[in-house]
Amino acid sequence: MLGRWVDFARSATALSTEGPAGLLRASVTDIITLQAIWFALGHLSDLSTEEQAIGLDRAQLLLDKHRASLHSRFAGKVPPQIEEVIADVETKLAEALAGERLGDAGA
């Protein structure tokens, strides 16, 4: 999986710095970070309860930061494929937060 993202980042350097391609090129870090958050959320159970809480907080902060960056860069007209990445992370985080609340209720 990491190899695919390295290839994606490398190929993005060939994109123009102008126009729509430039917007995509400038968004590579945001997109890869969002995918990393999604992946990490799937491995929360590998962490202690305290680390999970910190991880969820950090995931929310990073999601907010990179989502805002993308929406700002694309002037609110984010391409559907990128919106799908954002939505996937939002869903995964919501599920993780719901699971944490359920865990708290059972404690």
C-alpha positions in Angstrom: 0.0 0.0 0.0 2.8 2.4 0.9 4.3 1.7 -2.5 1.2 2.9 -4.3 1.2 6.2 -2.4 4.9 6.7 -3.1 4.2 6.1 -6.8 1.3 8.5 -6.6 3.4 11.2 -5.0 6.2 10.7 -7.6 3.8 10.8 -10.5 2.3 14.0 -9.1 5.6 15.8 -9.6 5.1 15.5 -13.3 1.9 17.5 -13.1 1.8 21.1 -14.1 1.9 23.7 -11.3 -0.9 25.6 -13.1 -4.6 25.1 -13.4 -6.5 21.9 -12.3 -3.3 19.8 -12.5 -1.6 22.3 -10.3 -4.4 22.0 -7.8 -4.1 18.2 -7.7 -0.3 18.5 -7.4 -0.7 20.8 -4.4 -3.2 18.4 -2.9 -1.0 15.3 -2.8 0.1 15.7 0.9 -3.5 16.3 2.0 -4.8 13.2 0.1 -2.0 10.9 1.3 -2.5 12.2 4.9 -6.2 11.5 4.7 -5.5 7.9 3.5 -3.0 7.4 6.3 -5.6 8.5 8.8 -8.1 6.1 7.4 -5.6 3.3 7.5 -4.5 4.1 11.1 -8.1 4.2 12.3 -8.4 0.6 11.3 -5.6 -0.3 13.7 -6.7 1.5 16.8 -7.3 -1.7 18.7 -3.5 -2.2 18.6 -3.1 0.7 21.0 -3.8 1.1 24.7 -7.0 2.8 25.7 -5.1 6.1 26.4 -3.3 5.9 23.1 -6.6 5.3 21.3 -8.1 8.4 22.8 -5.1 10.5 21.8 -5.2 8.9 18.3 -8.8 9.7 17.8 -8.2 13.3 18.9 -5.3 13.6 16.5 -7.2 12.0 13.7 -10.0 14.5 14.1 -7.5 17.4 14.1 -5.8 16.1 11.0 -9.0 15.4 9.2 -10.3 18.9 9.9 -7.0 20.5 8.8 -6.6 18.6 5.5 -10.3 18.8 4.6 -10.2 22.6 5.1 -7.1 22.8 3.1 -8.6 20.9 0.2 -11.9 22.9 0.3 -10.0 26.1 0.4 -7.7 25.1 -2.5 -10.5 24.0 -4.7 -12.7 27.0 -3.6 -15.4 24.6 -2.3 -15.5 22.6 -5.5 -13.5 19.6 -4.5 -13.4 16.9 -7.2 -15.7 13.9 -6.4 -12.8 11.4 -6.1 -11.2 13.6 -3.4 -14.6 14.2 -1.7 -14.9 10.4 -1.5 -11.6 10.1 0.3 -12.7 12.8 2.8 -16.1 11.0 3.3 -14.3 7.7 3.8 -12.2 9.2 6.6 -15.2 10.9 8.1 -17.1 7.6 8.2 -14.2 5.6 9.6 -13.6 8.3 12.3 -17.3 8.4 13.2 -17.4 4.6 13.6 -14.2 4.7 15.8 -15.7 7.4 18.0 -19.0 5.5 18.3 -17.1 2.4 19.3 -15.1 4.4 21.9 -18.4 5.7 23.4 -19.8 2.2 23.5 -16.6 1.1 25.2 -17.0 3.9 27.8 -20.6 2.9 28.4 -19.6 -0.6 29.2 -16.8 0.4 31.6 
